Amino acid sequence: MQDIRDRPYIEVRDIVALNFIREPSKYLFRRHYRTGLRSHLFEVLKPGDVYRETEGIRVDGHLSFPRARPVKMLRLFRARFGNLEKALEEIGRVQLIIQYLAPDHVAESNEFLVSYRRQGINDILLCGLQEYVPGEILNPWAPLDDQALAEILTRASFLFAGHPKTPMPERIGQVRSGVRSFVARVKTMIRQAGHIPDLAGIGNLILTADGQLKLVDINNISPVSPEKPIFRDEHGYPVCDKSIEALALLEKKILGIACPEDDALYKIFLEPERMRVVSQMVRTFTLSPDEGRQEMP
């Protein structure tokens, strides 16, 4: 049987067949629509919620099919570790994001190591049980004026939270407050820890119905290095530069702050010639045949 870390997609039957998954379980699994370069992602669901989703419930004489909301999100990391020390180092990198962005601005996650058994071989596998964040994707490269934010909040409310009574202008104000806090936390992380999480992948940032901005993909954290050659992750993506660009776009589009010339961070990473080189790196990355790369801006 092929190693699940090498497969572009796995199914529910592959999850329940894993040696560390209890069967029968009091929970059901469903493959999430997103599968990244670094992990497989599955929803963990209550059977009763799935039953109501498929069979429906009657509300005021009308049949409704409420979508089952995950209890947690299960991540199976693709990374391989030569020893326990390397695996613990990876957990430490994930916890660095939690340290700076929790609880308001990250989907909190509990990482754990298991013995993954296949064909008589035991290997270290990193997994995570992550908070499920109901909301809509916020793409820093998309339009983010008041009308666009109102549309995102409306979709998040309709799908996940009902219809809040708070007037839309007030909810947009909550978005700005949340983004201001998020940007400040990320900049503190850059200044104190010298690292930045991946803010560039489409779907990494979720806006909740109450206007909170949360990072949900915590698998990739990169050093912030202004030096050349430009840093690229193990897949060849210039994640640091694109994440700083995403941060600047949040400030510009949502907070109305044009990047000041004396901001040392933006002055270095958004220098026109550097951005031109980074854009070429992204084009090369996007044209590569690996799964999932088309999701990156």
C-alpha positions as CSV (number, residue, x, y, z in Angstrom):
1,M,0.0,0.0,0.0
2,Q,1.4,3.4,-1.0
3,D,2.5,5.8,1.8
4,I,-0.4,8.2,2.4
5,R,2.2,11.1,2.5
6,D,3.0,10.4,-1.2
7,R,-0.5,10.4,-2.4
8,P,-2.1,13.6,-3.8
9,Y,-5.5,12.6,-2.3
10,I,-6.7,10.1,0.2
11,E,-10.3,9.0,1.0
12,V,-12.2,8.2,4.2
13,R,-11.5,4.5,3.8
14,D,-7.8,5.3,4.0
15,I,-8.3,7.2,7.3
16,V,-10.3,4.4,9.0
17,A,-7.7,1.9,7.8
18,L,-4.9,3.7,9.7
19,N,-3.5,1.7,12.6
20,F,-3.9,4.6,15.0
21,I,-7.6,5.3,14.2
22,R,-10.1,3.5,16.5
23,E,-12.7,1.6,14.6
24,P,-15.6,1.8,15.1
25,S,-15.3,5.5,16.1
26,K,-18.0,7.7,17.6
27,Y,-17.1,10.2,14.9
28,L,-17.2,10.3,11.1
29,F,-14.6,11.6,8.7
30,R,-15.1,13.6,5.5
31,R,-12.4,14.8,3.2
32,H,-12.2,18.6,3.2
33,Y,-12.4,20.3,-0.2
34,R,-8.9,21.7,0.3
35,T,-5.8,19.5,0.1
36,G,-2.5,21.3,0.5
37,L,1.1,20.6,-0.3
38,R,1.9,19.9,3.3
39,S,-1.1,17.9,4.7
40,H,-4.2,16.0,4.1
41,L,-7.3,17.6,5.7
42,F,-10.4,15.9,6.9
43,E,-13.5,17.1,8.8
44,V,-14.3,15.3,12.0
45,L,-18.1,15.1,12.3
46,K,-20.8,13.8,14.7
47,P,-23.0,11.1,13.1
48,G,-26.2,12.8,14.2
49,D,-25.2,16.0,12.4
50,V,-24.4,14.1,9.2
51,Y,-27.8,12.3,9.5
52,R,-29.6,15.7,9.7
53,E,-27.6,17.0,6.8
54,T,-28.5,14.0,4.5
55,E,-32.1,13.2,5.8
56,G,-33.2,16.7,6.7
57,I,-35.2,18.1,9.6
58,R,-38.5,19.8,9.7
59,V,-38.6,23.4,10.8
60,D,-42.0,25.2,10.9
61,G,-43.3,22.7,8.4
62,H,-40.4,23.0,6.0
63,L,-37.7,20.4,5.3
64,S,-34.2,21.7,6.0
65,F,-30.8,20.1,5.4
66,P,-28.4,21.9,7.7
67,R,-24.8,21.2,6.8
68,A,-22.9,19.3,9.4
69,R,-20.4,21.5,11.2
70,P,-17.1,19.7,12.0
71,V,-16.1,19.2,15.6
72,K,-12.5,19.4,14.6
73,M,-10.3,19.3,11.5
74,L,-7.8,16.4,11.3
75,R,-4.5,17.1,9.5
76,L,-2.1,14.4,8.4
77,F,1.2,16.1,7.6
78,R,3.1,14.9,4.6
79,A,6.5,15.8,6.1
80,R,9.0,13.0,6.9
81,F,11.2,13.0,9.9
82,G,14.5,11.2,10.3
83,N,14.1,11.1,14.1
84,L,12.0,12.2,17.0
85,E,14.0,15.4,17.5
86,K,13.2,16.6,14.0
87,A,9.5,15.9,14.5
88,L,9.5,17.9,17.7
89,E,11.3,20.8,16.0
90,E,8.4,20.9,13.5
91,I,5.8,21.0,16.3
92,G,7.8,23.9,17.8
93,R,7.5,25.8,14.5
94,V,3.7,25.4,14.5
95,Q,3.5,26.4,18.2
96,L,5.3,29.6,17.4
97,I,2.4,30.7,15.3
98,I,0.0,29.8,18.1
99,Q,2.1,31.7,20.6
100,Y,1.8,35.0,18.6
101,L,-1.7,34.8,17.0
102,A,-3.8,32.8,19.5
103,P,-6.6,32.9,20.5
104,D,-8.1,35.6,18.3
105,H,-6.3,35.2,15.0
106,V,-5.5,31.5,14.4
107,A,-7.3,28.2,14.3
108,E,-5.8,26.7,17.4
109,S,-4.4,23.2,17.0
110,N,-3.1,20.3,19.0
111,E,-0.3,18.5,17.3
112,F,0.6,14.9,18.1
113,L,3.0,12.2,16.9
114,V,1.9,8.7,16.1
115,S,3.5,5.5,14.9
116,Y,2.4,5.1,11.4
117,R,2.5,1.4,10.5
118,R,2.6,0.2,6.9
119,Q,3.9,-3.0,5.3
120,G,5.6,-4.0,8.6
121,I,7.4,-0.6,8.9
122,N,6.8,1.9,11.7
123,D,7.4,5.5,10.9
124,I,6.8,8.9,12.7
125,L,3.7,10.7,11.4
126,L,2.8,14.2,12.6
127,C,-1.0,14.9,12.9
128,G,-3.0,17.8,14.2
129,L,-6.6,18.2,15.6
130,Q,-7.4,21.8,14.7
131,E,-10.2,24.2,15.6
132,Y,-12.8,24.5,12.9
133,V,-13.3,28.1,11.8
134,P,-16.7,28.8,10.2
135,G,-16.4,31.7,7.7
136,E,-15.5,32.7,4.2
137,I,-12.1,33.0,2.5
138,L,-10.5,36.4,2.6
139,N,-8.1,36.8,-0.3
140,P,-5.7,39.8,0.1
141,W,-5.4,40.1,-3.7
142,A,-9.2,40.4,-4.2
143,P,-11.3,43.6,-4.0
144,L,-11.7,44.4,-0.3
145,D,-13.7,47.7,-0.2
146,D,-16.8,48.0,2.0
147,Q,-19.1,46.4,-0.6
148,A,-16.8,43.4,-1.0
149,L,-16.4,43.0,2.7
150,A,-20.2,43.2,3.1
151,E,-20.6,40.4,0.6
152,I,-18.1,38.2,2.4
153,L,-19.8,38.8,5.7
154,T,-23.2,38.1,4.2
155,R,-22.0,34.7,2.8
156,A,-20.4,33.8,6.1
157,S,-23.6,34.7,8.0
158,F,-25.9,32.8,5.7
159,L,-23.8,29.6,5.6
160,F,-22.6,29.4,9.2
161,A,-24.1,31.8,11.7
162,G,-27.7,32.7,10.7
163,H,-28.4,36.4,10.3
164,P,-26.7,38.6,12.9
165,K,-28.7,41.6,14.1
166,T,-25.7,43.9,14.1
167,P,-25.9,46.5,11.3
168,M,-23.5,45.9,8.4
169,P,-21.6,49.2,8.9
170,E,-20.8,48.1,12.4
171,R,-19.8,44.6,11.3
172,I,-17.4,46.2,8.7
173,G,-16.0,48.2,11.5
174,Q,-15.4,45.0,13.4
175,V,-13.5,43.6,10.4
176,R,-11.2,46.6,10.4
177,S,-10.6,46.3,14.2
178,G,-9.8,42.6,13.7
179,V,-7.5,43.2,10.8
180,R,-5.7,45.9,12.7
181,S,-5.1,43.5,15.5
182,F,-4.1,40.7,13.2
183,V,-1.5,42.9,11.4
184,A,-0.1,44.1,14.7
185,R,0.3,40.5,15.9
186,V,2.1,39.3,12.8
187,K,4.5,42.3,12.8
188,T,5.3,41.5,16.5
189,M,6.1,38.0,15.4
190,I,8.3,39.2,12.6
191,R,10.1,41.7,15.0
192,Q,10.6,39.3,17.9
193,A,10.8,35.8,16.4
194,G,12.1,36.7,12.9
195,H,9.4,34.5,11.2
196,I,6.2,34.9,9.4
197,P,3.3,32.4,8.7
198,D,2.1,31.7,5.2
199,L,-0.5,34.4,4.5
200,A,-0.4,34.0,0.7
201,G,-2.1,30.7,0.0
202,I,-5.7,31.2,-1.1
203,G,-7.9,29.9,1.7
204,N,-5.3,30.5,4.5
205,L,-7.2,33.4,5.9
206,I,-10.8,33.1,7.0
207,L,-13.2,35.9,7.9
208,T,-15.9,34.9,10.3
209,A,-19.4,36.2,10.4
210,D,-18.6,38.4,13.4
211,G,-15.7,40.1,11.5
212,Q,-12.7,38.2,13.0
213,L,-9.8,37.3,10.8
214,K,-8.2,33.9,11.4
215,L,-5.3,32.0,9.9
216,V,-6.3,28.4,9.4
217,D,-3.3,27.0,7.5
218,I,-0.4,26.8,10.0
219,N,1.8,24.3,8.2
220,N,4.2,26.8,6.7
221,I,6.3,29.3,8.6
222,S,9.3,31.0,7.0
223,P,12.2,33.1,8.3
224,V,12.0,36.7,7.4
225,S,15.2,37.4,5.5
226,P,15.7,40.5,3.4
227,E,19.0,39.1,2.1
228,K,19.4,37.6,-1.4
229,P,19.0,35.1,-2.8
230,I,15.3,35.4,-2.0
231,F,14.1,32.8,0.4
232,R,12.0,30.0,-1.0
233,D,10.3,27.1,0.9
234,E,11.0,23.5,0.1
235,H,8.6,23.6,-2.8
236,G,10.2,26.6,-4.4
237,Y,7.6,29.2,-3.4
238,P,8.8,32.7,-2.2
239,V,6.5,32.5,0.8
240,C,8.1,35.1,2.9
241,D,7.9,37.9,0.3
242,K,4.4,37.0,-0.8
243,S,3.2,36.9,2.9
244,I,4.6,40.3,3.5
245,E,2.9,41.5,0.4
246,A,-0.4,40.1,1.7
247,L,0.1,41.9,5.0
248,A,0.7,45.2,3.1
249,L,-2.5,44.6,1.0
250,L,-4.6,44.1,4.2
251,E,-3.3,47.4,5.6
252,K,-3.9,49.2,2.3
253,K,-7.2,47.8,1.3
254,I,-9.0,47.3,4.6
255,L,-7.3,49.8,6.9
256,G,-6.8,52.4,4.2
257,I,-3.1,52.8,5.1
258,A,-0.8,53.3,2.1
259,C,2.6,51.7,2.8
260,P,4.7,54.5,4.3
261,E,8.1,55.0,2.8
262,D,9.7,54.9,6.2
263,D,8.3,51.4,7.0
264,A,11.5,49.4,6.9
265,L,9.7,46.1,6.4
266,Y,7.7,47.1,3.3
267,K,10.5,49.3,1.9
268,I,12.7,46.2,1.6
269,F,10.3,43.5,0.5
270,L,8.1,45.7,-1.8
271,E,10.9,47.2,-3.6
272,P,9.9,47.1,-7.3
273,E,12.8,45.1,-8.7
274,R,12.6,42.6,-5.8
275,M,8.8,42.2,-6.5
276,R,9.5,41.6,-10.2
277,V,11.9,38.8,-9.3
278,V,9.4,37.3,-6.9
279,S,6.6,37.5,-9.5
280,Q,8.8,35.4,-11.8
281,M,9.4,32.9,-9.1
282,V,5.6,32.6,-8.6
283,R,5.1,32.0,-12.3
284,T,7.7,29.3,-12.3
285,F,6.1,27.7,-9.2
286,T,2.6,27.9,-10.7
287,L,3.6,26.2,-13.9
288,S,5.2,23.3,-12.2
289,P,3.2,20.0,-12.3
290,D,2.9,19.5,-8.5
291,E,-0.6,19.2,-7.0
292,G,-2.1,22.2,-5.3
293,R,0.2,24.9,-6.6
294,Q,-2.5,26.6,-8.6
295,E,-4.0,27.8,-5.4
296,M,-1.2,30.3,-4.8
297,P,-1.5,33.9,-5.9
